[in-house]
């Protein structure tokens, strides 16, 4: 909807390089923004309208969204008559599947693998939401970041892309880092330290200064459990329930 939301996302960080194909030779990525008002005769004034049956706020019109989808995506990308078989359309919404770590990894494996031929289309909702008829006719998947509301779908889309594209082939320089981060093992990551060795009277744990890799690994595992117990005990409870 508001394309400039994505400017910094496309210009900075690891993913900006990925969108410019500077990170991976295994997979080609591009992020194309389709401003919906561009495909409305009345511009921004044609994007939304009042709610049938009454209610506060405005709803995005189905005809405006269809015009943007067909002309801004399907025709612009030359997808042809069978375009529905080539695109996967996603709408971030409360009704969607909760975006948790296993969903992130599954999503990346499905849509950012070398075998996947479908392109992703994200609908960035605004105002009170989107006309249900458009959702029923065109949306393939709903994703929810959590039980809260954002002012628009742009931040949700960037979060979905940022978290999942890290698992695309060749995007991160060190694949091992994915396995050591929070949630990868079902727990919070252990505390991290860097120079200086002493800071405001607190010293880096001695085990890290020894260089003994086995002891460091055991220490990290213990610290990860302690961190999870202190800050996210629900994760340990969830893991225990899954094993049962």
HELIX and SHEET records of a PDB file:
HELIX    1   1 UNK A    3  UNK A    6  5                                   4    
HELIX    2   2 UNK A    7  UNK A   11  1                                   5    
HELIX    3   3 UNK A   13  UNK A   19  1                                   7    
HELIX    4   4 UNK A   36  UNK A   39  5                                   4    
HELIX    5   5 UNK A   43  UNK A   46  5                                   4    
HELIX    6   6 UNK A   62  UNK A   69  1                                   8    
HELIX    7   7 UNK A   70  UNK A   75  3                                   6    
HELIX    8   8 UNK A   83  UNK A   85  5                                   3    
HELIX    9   9 UNK A  101  UNK A  111  1                                  11    
HELIX   10  10 UNK A  132  UNK A  138  1                                   7    
HELIX   11  11 UNK A  153  UNK A  165  1                                  13    
HELIX   12  12 UNK A  176  UNK A  180  1                                   5    
HELIX   13  13 UNK A  206  UNK A  210  1                                   5    
HELIX   14  14 UNK A  213  UNK A  231  1                                  19    
HELIX   15  15 UNK A  233  UNK A  243  1                                  11    
SHEET    1   A 2 UNK A  48  UNK A  50  0                                        
SHEET    2   A 2 UNK A  58  UNK A  60 -1                                        
SHEET    1   B 3 UNK A 119  UNK A 123  0                                        
SHEET    2   B 3 UNK A  87  UNK A  98  1                                        
SHEET    3   B 3 UNK A 141  UNK A 144  1                                        
SHEET    1   C 2 UNK A 198  UNK A 199  0                                        
SHEET    2   C 2 UNK A 202  UNK A 203 -1                                        
END                                                                             
